[in-house]
Amino acid sequence: MDIRTGRPVTLASKGMVTSPHSLASAAGLDVLRAGGSAIDAAIATSAVLAVVYPHMTGLGGDAFWLIHDGASGEIRHLNGGGKAAAAATISSIEQRGWKEIPLQGILPATLTVPGAVASWIEAHDVHGRLPLRRVLESAIGYARDGFPVTGRLASFIEMMRDDLLGDREAATLFFPEGAAARPGAKLTNENLARTLQSIADNGWSSFYQGNIAAEMARFSEENGGLFRLGDFDRQKAIWGAPLVGRYRDVTLFNTPPPTQGFTVLEMLNLVEPHELHRKDFLGPDHVHLLVQAKQIAYHDRDQMLADPSFADVPVERLISKEYADLRGRLIDGRSALKWDMVPSYGTLSGDTVYVAAVDRDGNSASLIQSLYGAFGSCVVAGNTGVILQNRGAYFSLDRNHPNRLEPGKIPLHTLIASMAKRDGKLWSVLGCMGADGQPQIQHQLYAAMIDFGLDIQEAIEMPRFLSGRFALGEARDTLHMEGRFRADTIDALARRGHTINRWGAWNEMAGHAHGITIDRRNGMLSGGSDPRSDGAAIGY
C-alpha cells in the first residue's frame, strides 16, 4: 500500500464528527451514540471547543451553518452573525479619537453582540433530538472540572501574553498563580461552566435576556464599551438559502453574504476552463492558476461584500459562469498578476474552528465559529467566563464603503462553511479556519479531491499555500508556501514574478481544515482532520 499521509482517513458507517480538538470530536460522537442528531453533535463539539480551544472560538463569537436534511436533501443556511450595537456608529468611534477600529480591547469587544449562541439555540430548536442539557454536558464538565492545556494553546497564551494580562479576568484564566499555563497543565473556567449551565437550563433567554446578558451589558457600560442590554434582546439567528455553484460534476454550496463564501464559487468558475485536472498536481501551473483566481475574487469581495440587509451585494452575478468568463481575461499563465491591477486590502490573520458532523440518517452540519483574532478581543465579559470577539474590527470607517459601520449591521465575515453534492446526493461536508485564507484552503481541497482524486485526509495533508499578507509590513502579493512543495515548483513560481515566503514543512498559519465525505454507493463515511491542529475525525 502506498502511504501518502501521516494518518489514514477515518472510516465509519453510522456517524462521524471532525473538529480541531480530539476532546471536542469525542464529545460530539458521544452525542451521536446517545441518539442525537448531527446538529446536536455539532453543538456539543462547538461548545467543548469554546472551553478547550479558547484562543480560536467561544460563546462570545459568531457562527454560520449549512445544515443538510437527510430526508429531503434540502440544504439551508443559518446566519449566526452578531449585530452591531445601537451605539456603534462611525461618529462614536471618531469621537474617541480612532481613525480605524483597533484589534483588541473593550471597543472591538463591544461593537457587536455575540451571535453564536443564538445560532446554537435556533439550530437545536429545529433539528435537535436530545435535550440541550445533554448536548452541553461535556462542555460544562470540562469548564467546571478542568481540561488539559495543549502545546498549541500554551503557545498562543504566550504569544498574546501582553494583551491577556491587560484584562483582569483573562489574566486570571490563563495565568494561574501569575504564570502562563504550560502544556499538560489543567485549566478550569468555572464562570463559563455556570454560563453554559444557564444556557442548558433556559436556552436563548438566559444568554440574551437574563443574568448573563445583564452582566455583559454591565461590564460594557462600566468599562466604556458600546453594547447595552437592549442590543442582546435583538440578536436572533436567521435562516436563509445557501449559495449554489457547479464545478465539473460537483454541485457546491457555500455560505452567502455577509460571509465571503461566494469567492470559493467564483474561483472555481475562473479555473474550470483551464482544465486543472490536466495539469501537474501541485506543479507551478496548478499553483499559479489558483493564486490568480484568488486575486480576482478577493478584489470583488473587498469592493462589494457587506451585510445584504444594508447593501446590495450582486452575488448571483459574482458566482455566474458569464461573470467568470469576463473576469477570467485577467488571468495570465506566464507571469504573476500584480496587485496594482487587482487590488485587495485584507490580511490573513485570524482564528476560527470548523466542525463537520454526519448522523445515521444523513443529516449533516457544516459549522464555522470564531472569535476572529487569537482570543478575540482578549477581553472577558465580567464574571460570565465569556471571551468577547473582535469581529467588529472588520467594519470600515469609510462612509462610502458598503461594509461601513452601522448600528444593527453584521460585519463582513471571513467565516465560511461548505457542502457539496454529486449525482444529487450529499458528497462532502468541509471547512477550515484561516480568516482570509479560508476560501483559498477550500479551493485547494476541492481541487485536490475533484480534479486529482485524493481522499479527504490526503487533501488536508497536502502541501498548502496562501496568497496575501499576514502583517501590514508584508507585500500584498506575498505567496506563502509550505516547504513540502517541490523545489522546482517554487523556483518556477519565483521566475513568474511571485514574491515567495518559504515556510517550513508544516505551518499552522496555513489553516486547520476538516471534513467528511460520503460514498454515494454505500453511504460509508470518510473523515479527515488537520495535523496542523489538535483535532481528530472520529466515527462509529
C-alpha positions as CSV (number, residue, x, y, z in Angstrom):
1,M,0.0,0.0,0.0
2,D,1.3,3.4,-1.0
3,I,1.2,5.6,2.2
4,R,0.7,9.2,1.3
5,T,-0.5,10.7,4.6
6,G,0.7,10.9,8.2
7,R,-2.5,9.3,9.3
8,P,-5.1,7.2,7.5
9,V,-8.5,8.6,6.6
10,T,-11.1,7.7,9.3
11,L,-13.8,5.3,8.1
12,A,-17.2,4.7,9.7
13,S,-20.7,3.6,8.7
14,K,-23.1,5.2,11.1
15,G,-21.9,8.7,12.2
16,M,-18.9,10.9,12.3
17,V,-17.6,14.2,13.8
18,T,-14.4,16.0,12.9
19,S,-13.0,19.2,14.6
20,P,-9.7,20.7,15.6
21,H,-9.6,19.2,19.1
22,S,-9.9,15.5,19.8
23,L,-11.9,16.0,23.1
24,A,-14.5,18.1,21.2
25,S,-14.8,15.5,18.4
26,A,-15.2,12.8,21.1
27,A,-18.0,14.8,22.8
28,G,-19.8,15.1,19.5
29,L,-19.6,11.4,18.8
30,D,-20.8,10.7,22.3
31,V,-24.0,12.7,21.5
32,L,-24.4,10.8,18.2
33,R,-24.2,7.5,20.0
34,A,-26.8,8.7,22.5
35,G,-29.3,9.2,19.7
36,G,-28.5,12.9,19.0
37,S,-28.7,14.4,15.5
38,A,-25.7,15.7,13.6
39,I,-26.8,19.2,14.7
40,D,-26.8,18.1,18.4
41,A,-23.3,16.7,17.8
42,A,-22.1,19.9,16.1
43,I,-23.3,22.0,19.1
44,A,-21.8,19.6,21.6
45,T,-18.5,19.8,19.7
46,S,-18.6,23.5,19.3
47,A,-19.4,24.0,23.0
48,V,-16.4,21.9,24.1
49,L,-14.2,23.8,21.7
50,A,-15.3,27.1,23.4
51,V,-13.8,25.6,26.6
52,V,-10.7,23.8,25.5
53,Y,-9.8,25.9,22.4
54,P,-10.4,29.4,23.8
55,H,-7.8,31.0,21.5
56,M,-9.9,30.0,18.5
57,T,-13.5,30.1,19.5
58,G,-16.0,30.8,22.2
59,L,-19.5,31.8,23.3
60,G,-18.6,35.5,22.7
61,G,-18.1,34.9,18.9
62,D,-20.2,34.3,15.8
63,A,-21.2,31.2,13.9
64,F,-22.5,30.3,10.4
65,W,-24.0,26.9,9.4
66,L,-25.0,24.8,6.5
67,I,-27.5,22.1,7.5
68,H,-28.5,19.2,5.3
69,D,-31.7,17.4,5.9
70,G,-31.2,13.7,5.3
71,A,-34.8,13.0,4.5
72,S,-35.4,15.8,1.9
73,G,-31.9,16.5,0.8
74,E,-32.5,20.2,1.4
75,I,-29.5,22.4,2.5
76,R,-30.3,25.5,4.5
77,H,-28.0,28.3,5.7
78,L,-28.2,29.7,9.3
79,N,-26.7,33.1,9.9
80,G,-25.4,33.5,13.5
81,G,-23.5,36.7,12.8
82,G,-23.6,39.2,15.7
83,K,-25.1,42.6,15.0
84,A,-23.6,46.0,15.8
85,A,-24.8,47.7,18.9
86,A,-27.2,50.7,18.6
87,A,-24.4,53.0,19.8
88,A,-21.9,51.6,17.3
89,T,-21.7,54.4,14.8
90,I,-18.8,55.8,12.9
91,S,-19.2,59.1,14.7
92,S,-18.9,57.3,18.1
93,I,-15.6,55.8,17.1
94,E,-14.2,59.1,15.7
95,Q,-15.2,60.9,18.9
96,R,-12.9,58.5,20.7
97,G,-10.0,59.6,18.5
98,W,-9.8,56.5,16.5
99,K,-9.1,56.6,12.7
100,E,-9.7,52.8,12.4
101,I,-11.2,50.2,14.8
102,P,-8.5,48.7,17.0
103,L,-8.0,44.9,17.0
104,Q,-8.0,44.3,20.8
105,G,-9.7,45.8,23.8
106,I,-13.1,46.9,25.0
107,L,-14.0,48.8,21.8
108,P,-14.0,45.9,19.3
109,A,-15.2,43.6,22.1
110,T,-18.5,45.5,22.4
111,L,-19.1,46.7,18.9
112,T,-21.1,43.6,18.1
113,V,-23.2,41.2,20.2
114,P,-22.1,37.6,20.2
115,G,-24.2,35.6,17.7
116,A,-23.0,32.0,18.1
117,V,-25.2,31.0,21.0
118,A,-28.4,32.3,19.2
119,S,-27.5,30.0,16.3
120,W,-27.0,27.0,18.6
121,I,-30.4,27.5,20.1
122,E,-32.1,28.0,16.7
123,A,-30.4,25.0,15.1
124,H,-31.3,22.9,18.1
125,D,-35.0,24.1,18.2
126,V,-35.4,22.9,14.6
127,H,-33.1,19.9,14.3
128,G,-32.2,18.8,17.9
129,R,-33.2,15.4,19.3
130,L,-31.6,15.4,22.7
131,P,-32.3,17.9,25.5
132,L,-29.9,20.9,25.4
133,R,-28.7,19.9,28.9
134,R,-27.4,16.6,27.4
135,V,-25.9,18.3,24.4
136,L,-23.9,20.7,26.6
137,E,-23.0,18.2,29.3
138,S,-19.3,17.6,28.2
139,A,-18.6,21.3,27.8
140,I,-19.9,22.1,31.2
141,G,-17.8,19.3,32.7
142,Y,-14.6,20.4,31.1
143,A,-15.2,24.0,32.1
144,R,-16.1,23.1,35.7
145,D,-13.6,20.2,36.4
146,G,-10.8,21.3,34.1
147,F,-9.1,20.3,30.8
148,P,-5.5,19.7,29.7
149,V,-3.7,22.6,28.0
150,T,-2.3,21.6,24.6
151,G,1.0,22.8,23.3
152,R,-0.8,24.9,20.8
153,L,-3.0,26.6,23.4
154,A,0.1,27.3,25.6
155,S,1.9,28.8,22.6
156,F,-1.0,31.2,21.9
157,I,-1.2,32.2,25.6
158,E,2.5,33.1,25.4
159,M,2.1,34.9,22.1
160,M,-0.8,37.0,23.3
161,R,0.7,37.5,26.8
162,D,0.6,41.3,27.0
163,D,-3.0,41.6,25.7
164,L,-4.3,38.9,28.0
165,L,-2.5,40.3,31.0
166,G,-4.2,43.6,30.2
167,D,-7.6,42.2,31.2
168,R,-8.0,41.1,34.8
169,E,-10.4,38.2,34.1
170,A,-8.4,36.9,31.1
171,A,-5.2,37.1,33.2
172,T,-6.9,35.0,36.0
173,L,-8.0,32.4,33.5
174,F,-4.8,31.9,31.5
175,F,-2.1,32.9,34.0
176,P,-3.0,30.9,37.2
177,E,-0.7,31.8,40.1
178,G,0.8,34.5,37.9
179,A,2.4,32.2,35.3
180,A,1.3,31.3,31.8
181,A,-0.4,27.9,31.6
182,R,2.0,25.3,30.4
183,P,1.4,22.2,28.2
184,G,-0.2,19.5,30.2
185,A,-1.4,21.8,32.9
186,K,-5.1,21.8,33.9
187,L,-7.2,24.8,33.3
188,T,-10.7,25.5,34.6
189,N,-13.3,28.2,33.8
190,E,-15.9,27.9,36.5
191,N,-17.7,31.1,35.4
192,L,-18.0,29.7,31.9
193,A,-19.4,26.4,33.3
194,R,-22.1,28.4,35.1
195,T,-22.9,30.3,31.9
196,L,-23.2,27.1,29.9
197,Q,-25.4,25.5,32.6
198,S,-27.7,28.5,32.4
199,I,-28.0,28.1,28.6
200,A,-28.6,24.4,29.1
201,D,-31.4,25.2,31.5
202,N,-33.1,28.2,29.9
203,G,-31.9,28.4,26.3
204,W,-31.8,31.7,24.3
205,S,-33.3,33.8,27.0
206,S,-30.6,33.1,29.6
207,F,-27.9,34.4,27.3
208,Y,-29.7,37.3,25.6
209,Q,-32.3,38.4,28.2
210,G,-31.3,37.1,31.7
211,N,-28.4,37.4,34.1
212,I,-25.7,36.7,31.5
213,A,-26.8,39.4,29.2
214,A,-27.2,41.8,32.2
215,E,-23.6,41.0,33.3
216,M,-22.1,41.5,29.8
217,A,-24.0,44.8,29.5
218,R,-22.9,46.0,32.9
219,F,-19.3,45.1,32.1
220,S,-19.6,47.1,28.8
221,E,-21.1,50.2,30.3
222,E,-18.7,50.4,33.3
223,N,-15.7,50.0,31.0
224,G,-16.6,52.4,28.2
225,G,-17.9,49.7,25.9
226,L,-20.7,50.2,23.3
227,F,-23.3,47.4,23.7
228,R,-26.2,47.6,26.2
229,L,-28.8,45.1,27.4
230,G,-31.3,46.1,24.7
231,D,-28.7,45.1,22.0
232,F,-28.8,41.5,23.2
233,D,-32.5,41.2,23.1
234,R,-32.4,42.0,19.3
235,Q,-29.9,39.2,18.5
236,K,-31.5,36.3,16.6
237,A,-30.2,33.7,14.1
238,I,-31.6,33.9,10.6
239,W,-32.4,31.1,8.2
240,G,-31.8,31.5,4.5
241,A,-30.6,29.8,1.3
242,P,-27.0,28.9,0.6
243,L,-25.1,29.9,-2.5
244,V,-25.0,27.2,-5.1
245,G,-22.4,26.7,-7.8
246,R,-21.1,23.9,-10.0
247,Y,-17.6,22.8,-10.8
248,R,-17.3,19.9,-13.2
249,D,-19.6,17.1,-11.9
250,V,-20.0,18.6,-8.4
251,T,-22.7,21.0,-7.1
252,L,-21.2,23.1,-4.3
253,F,-23.0,25.0,-1.5
254,N,-21.5,27.8,0.5
255,T,-22.5,30.5,3.0
256,P,-23.9,33.7,1.5
257,P,-23.2,37.4,2.4
258,P,-22.1,38.8,4.7
259,T,-19.7,35.9,4.5
260,Q,-17.1,35.5,1.8
261,G,-18.5,32.2,0.6
262,F,-19.1,33.5,-3.0
263,T,-15.3,33.8,-3.5
264,V,-14.9,29.9,-3.5
265,L,-17.5,29.6,-6.2
266,E,-16.1,32.4,-8.2
267,M,-12.6,31.0,-8.0
268,L,-13.8,27.5,-9.2
269,N,-15.6,29.2,-12.1
270,L,-12.4,31.1,-13.0
271,V,-10.2,27.9,-13.1
272,E,-12.7,25.5,-14.7
273,P,-12.0,26.5,-18.3
274,H,-8.3,25.9,-17.7
275,E,-8.8,22.1,-17.0
276,L,-6.8,22.0,-13.9
277,H,-7.1,18.2,-13.8
278,R,-4.8,18.0,-16.9
279,K,-2.0,20.0,-15.2
280,D,0.7,18.7,-12.9
281,F,-0.7,18.3,-9.4
282,L,1.0,20.9,-7.1
283,G,3.1,22.0,-10.1
284,P,3.7,25.6,-10.9
285,D,0.8,25.9,-13.4
286,H,-1.6,24.5,-10.7
287,V,-0.5,26.9,-8.0
288,H,-0.2,29.9,-10.4
289,L,-3.7,29.5,-11.7
290,L,-5.3,29.2,-8.2
291,V,-3.4,32.3,-7.0
292,Q,-4.6,34.4,-9.9
293,A,-8.2,33.2,-9.4
294,K,-7.9,34.2,-5.7
295,Q,-6.6,37.7,-6.5
296,I,-9.6,38.4,-8.8
297,A,-12.2,37.0,-6.5
298,Y,-10.8,38.8,-3.5
299,H,-10.8,42.1,-5.4
300,D,-14.5,41.6,-5.9
301,R,-15.0,40.7,-2.3
302,D,-13.2,43.8,-1.0
303,Q,-15.2,46.1,-3.2
304,M,-18.7,44.7,-2.8
305,L,-19.2,42.4,0.2
306,A,-21.3,43.6,3.1
307,D,-24.4,42.7,5.1
308,P,-27.1,42.3,2.4
309,S,-29.7,43.8,4.8
310,F,-27.8,47.1,4.4
311,A,-26.1,46.9,1.0
312,D,-26.9,45.5,-2.5
313,V,-24.4,42.7,-3.0
314,P,-24.7,41.3,-6.6
315,V,-23.9,37.8,-5.5
316,E,-25.7,35.9,-8.3
317,R,-23.7,37.8,-10.9
318,L,-20.5,37.2,-9.0
319,I,-21.0,33.4,-9.0
320,S,-22.2,33.2,-12.6
321,K,-20.2,31.5,-15.3
322,E,-20.7,34.5,-17.5
323,Y,-19.0,36.8,-15.0
324,A,-16.1,34.4,-14.7
325,D,-15.7,34.4,-18.5
326,L,-15.4,38.2,-18.3
327,R,-13.1,38.4,-15.3
328,G,-11.0,35.4,-16.4
329,R,-9.5,37.6,-19.1
330,L,-7.2,39.0,-16.4
331,I,-5.5,35.6,-15.9
332,D,-2.0,35.4,-17.3
333,G,-0.4,32.0,-17.4
334,R,3.1,33.3,-17.9
335,S,3.5,35.9,-15.1
336,A,2.1,36.9,-11.7
337,L,-0.9,39.2,-11.6
338,K,0.2,42.4,-9.9
339,W,-1.9,43.7,-7.0
340,D,-2.0,47.2,-8.6
341,M,-4.0,45.6,-11.4
342,V,-6.4,43.8,-9.0
343,P,-6.1,45.5,-5.6
344,S,-7.1,43.8,-2.3
345,Y,-7.0,45.1,1.3
346,G,-7.5,42.2,3.7
347,T,-5.0,40.5,6.0
348,L,-4.7,36.7,6.6
349,S,-4.5,36.6,10.3
350,G,-7.5,35.2,12.2
351,D,-8.5,32.2,14.3
352,T,-11.5,30.0,13.8
353,V,-12.8,26.5,14.4
354,Y,-14.7,24.3,12.0
355,V,-16.9,21.3,12.9
356,A,-18.4,18.7,10.5
357,A,-20.9,16.1,11.7
358,V,-23.0,13.5,9.9
359,D,-25.5,11.2,11.6
360,R,-27.0,7.8,10.7
361,D,-30.0,9.4,8.9
362,G,-27.9,11.5,6.6
363,N,-28.5,14.8,8.5
364,S,-25.3,16.8,8.3
365,A,-23.9,20.0,9.9
366,S,-21.2,22.2,8.5
367,L,-20.5,24.7,11.3
368,I,-17.9,27.5,11.4
369,Q,-17.4,29.5,14.6
370,S,-14.8,32.1,15.6
371,L,-13.7,34.9,17.9
372,Y,-11.8,36.4,14.9
373,G,-8.3,37.1,16.3
374,A,-6.4,35.0,18.8
375,F,-8.5,35.1,22.0
376,G,-10.7,37.6,20.1
377,S,-10.6,41.0,21.8
378,C,-8.6,39.4,24.7
379,V,-11.4,40.7,27.0
380,V,-13.5,38.5,29.2
381,A,-17.0,39.8,29.9
382,G,-17.1,40.2,33.7
383,N,-17.9,37.1,35.7
384,T,-19.5,35.2,32.7
385,G,-16.3,33.5,31.7
386,V,-17.1,34.5,28.1
387,I,-14.2,35.9,25.9
388,L,-15.6,38.5,23.6
389,Q,-14.8,38.5,19.9
390,N,-13.2,41.4,18.0
391,R,-15.1,40.7,14.7
392,G,-16.3,44.4,14.7
393,A,-12.7,45.4,13.8
394,Y,-13.6,44.2,10.3
395,F,-16.0,47.1,9.8
396,S,-14.9,50.0,7.6
397,L,-14.9,53.6,8.9
398,D,-15.2,54.8,5.3
399,R,-18.7,56.2,5.0
400,N,-18.8,55.3,1.3
401,H,-17.9,51.6,1.7
402,P,-20.7,49.0,1.7
403,N,-19.1,47.4,4.8
404,R,-19.1,50.7,6.8
405,L,-20.0,50.5,10.5
406,E,-23.8,51.0,11.1
407,P,-26.0,50.0,14.1
408,G,-27.7,46.6,13.8
409,K,-25.3,45.6,10.9
410,I,-23.3,42.4,10.7
411,P,-19.7,43.0,9.6
412,L,-18.1,41.4,6.6
413,H,-17.3,37.8,7.7
414,T,-14.4,35.7,6.7
415,L,-16.2,32.7,8.2
416,I,-17.4,30.2,5.5
417,A,-18.7,26.6,5.6
418,S,-19.4,24.4,2.6
419,M,-21.1,21.2,1.4
420,A,-21.2,19.5,-1.9
421,K,-23.3,17.0,-3.8
422,R,-22.6,14.5,-6.6
423,D,-25.4,13.0,-8.6
424,G,-27.9,14.8,-6.3
425,K,-26.5,13.1,-3.1
426,L,-24.5,14.7,-0.4
427,W,-20.8,14.1,-1.0
428,S,-18.8,16.4,1.3
429,V,-19.1,18.5,4.4
430,L,-16.0,20.6,4.6
431,G,-14.5,23.8,6.1
432,C,-11.4,25.3,7.7
433,M,-10.0,28.1,9.8
434,G,-7.7,30.7,8.4
435,A,-9.6,34.0,8.1
436,D,-8.9,35.4,4.7
437,G,-7.2,32.1,3.8
438,Q,-10.4,30.1,4.2
439,P,-11.6,30.4,0.5
440,Q,-8.1,29.5,-0.7
441,I,-7.9,26.5,1.5
442,Q,-11.4,25.3,0.4
443,H,-10.4,25.8,-3.2
444,Q,-7.2,23.8,-2.8
445,L,-9.1,20.9,-1.0
446,Y,-11.9,20.7,-3.6
447,A,-9.4,20.8,-6.5
448,A,-7.3,18.0,-4.9
449,M,-10.4,15.8,-4.4
450,I,-12.4,16.6,-7.6
451,D,-9.5,17.1,-10.1
452,F,-6.9,14.7,-8.7
453,G,-8.9,12.1,-6.8
454,L,-7.4,12.5,-3.3
455,D,-9.4,11.4,-0.3
456,I,-10.3,13.9,2.4
457,Q,-7.3,13.1,4.6
458,E,-4.8,13.2,1.7
459,A,-6.3,16.6,0.5
460,I,-6.0,18.1,4.0
461,E,-2.4,16.9,4.4
462,M,-1.1,18.0,1.0
463,P,1.4,21.0,1.0
464,R,-0.6,24.2,1.3
465,F,-0.1,27.8,0.1
466,L,-1.7,31.1,1.0
467,S,-1.5,34.2,-1.1
468,G,-1.7,37.5,0.7
469,R,-0.1,39.2,3.7
470,F,-0.1,38.2,7.3
471,A,1.2,41.5,8.6
472,L,0.9,45.1,7.4
473,G,4.6,45.2,6.5
474,E,4.4,42.4,4.0
475,A,3.7,42.8,0.3
476,R,0.0,42.2,-0.6
477,D,1.1,39.7,-3.2
478,T,3.3,37.5,-1.0
479,L,2.9,33.8,-1.7
480,H,3.4,31.8,1.4
481,M,4.3,28.1,0.6
482,E,4.9,25.1,2.9
483,G,8.3,23.6,2.4
484,R,6.9,20.2,1.1
485,F,6.3,21.7,-2.3
486,R,8.9,20.6,-4.8
487,A,11.8,22.9,-5.2
488,D,11.3,23.2,-9.0
489,T,7.7,24.3,-8.4
490,I,8.8,27.1,-6.0
491,D,11.6,28.2,-8.3
492,A,9.3,28.3,-11.4
493,L,6.8,30.4,-9.5
494,A,9.5,32.8,-8.4
495,R,10.6,33.2,-12.1
496,R,7.0,34.1,-13.0
497,G,7.2,37.0,-10.6
498,H,5.6,35.7,-7.4
499,T,7.0,37.1,-4.1
500,I,7.6,33.8,-2.2
501,N,7.9,33.3,1.5
502,R,9.1,29.8,2.2
503,W,7.5,28.2,5.2
504,G,8.7,25.1,7.0
505,A,7.3,21.7,6.0
506,W,4.1,22.3,8.1
507,N,2.8,25.7,9.2
508,E,-0.2,26.3,11.5
509,M,-0.7,29.7,9.7
510,A,-1.7,27.6,6.7
511,G,-5.0,26.9,8.5
512,H,-6.8,24.0,10.0
513,A,-9.1,22.1,7.6
514,H,-11.5,19.3,8.5
515,G,-14.1,17.4,6.5
516,I,-16.2,14.3,5.9
517,T,-17.1,12.7,2.6
518,I,-19.9,10.3,1.9
519,D,-19.6,7.4,-0.5
520,R,-22.6,7.6,-2.8
521,R,-22.7,3.9,-3.4
522,N,-22.9,2.5,0.1
523,G,-23.1,5.6,2.4
524,M,-19.7,4.9,4.1
525,L,-18.2,8.0,5.8
526,S,-14.6,9.1,5.4
527,G,-13.3,11.7,7.8
528,G,-10.2,13.9,7.7
529,S,-8.6,16.1,10.3
530,D,-5.7,18.6,10.0
531,P,-2.4,17.6,11.6
532,R,-1.8,21.4,11.9
533,S,-4.4,21.3,14.7
534,D,-5.1,19.2,17.8
535,G,-8.0,17.6,16.0
536,A,-9.4,14.2,15.2
537,A,-12.1,12.7,12.9
538,I,-14.0,10.1,14.9
539,G,-16.8,7.8,13.8
540,Y,-18.7,4.7,14.7
